[in-house]
Amino acid sequence: MPKPRLVCHPLTPDRWSDFETLFGERGACGGCWCTFWRQPRSAFNENKGAGNRRLMLRIVTDGPPPGILGYLNGEPVGWCAVAPREDYPALARSRILQPVDETPVWLVSCLFVRKDQRKKGLSVQLLQAAVEHVKTQGGTVVEGYPVEPKKDEVPAAFAWTGLAAAFLAAGFREVARRSDTRPIMRCEVRSRSRAKRA
């Protein structure tokens, strides 16, 4: 049986209602609304739920798109957050996720797939679409911090940055590891503008 193929689009204001539908009342997980690394921990906790939703709506409204929505049969079923690393100031508090080098990177900060569509390879397609999106924005390196679990099964709540196997399948490679279960992975891309000049 062939795997389902996603149709992916950047999250622009006209697709906000699809994003809300996908994330549901809980904002995907515990009122996060994909804002965990975008603000200080105290602000994130204070804003859980409606406050984080308003922050994400403002980010989407102001642009550029903060990620990619994936659709099956016209329904939103997947999300991949991808933006320049500097858009995630809270990463500075992580000891194991400090920058590898001086390379400007775009960061995949979150992967979310609707519960009934998980384990079908959609994360790989979302990652590939994210890389293509970064190309259109002139980025040259996409970075991710997936989980590489020691056991075969990992609860979805602990795999919100994606699984290392999906990143490998999408063409990423490991460039550093400061934790047994958290590799730092990259995919190098060529922007369209550079390709035209070549």
Number of C-alpha atoms within 10 A of each C-alpha: 3 4 8 13 14 22 16 21 18 20 23 20 18 10 14 16 11 19 24 17 14 21 23 13 15 15 21 20 16 12 22 22 25 24 23 21 19 20 18 17 13 8 13 19 16 11 18 18 18 15 17 24 21 13 17 19 18 12 16 19 15 11 12 14 18 19 24 23 28 28 18 14 10 10 14 23 24 26 29 30 23 26 24 18 19 14 15 17 13 16 19 14 12 8 10 17 18 12 15 11 7 6 9 15 22 23 23 26 25 21 24 27 24 14 10 8 13 14 9 12 15 25 26 20 22 28 28 19 23 27 28 16 21 24 21 14 14 14 22 20 20 25 26 28 26 24 22 18 16 9 6 6 7 13 7 14 11 11 17 20 20 24 23 24 15 18 25 15 15 18 15 22 18 16 12 16 15 12 13 10 14 20 22 23 22 23 22 16 15 16 19 17 13 11 9 7 6 6
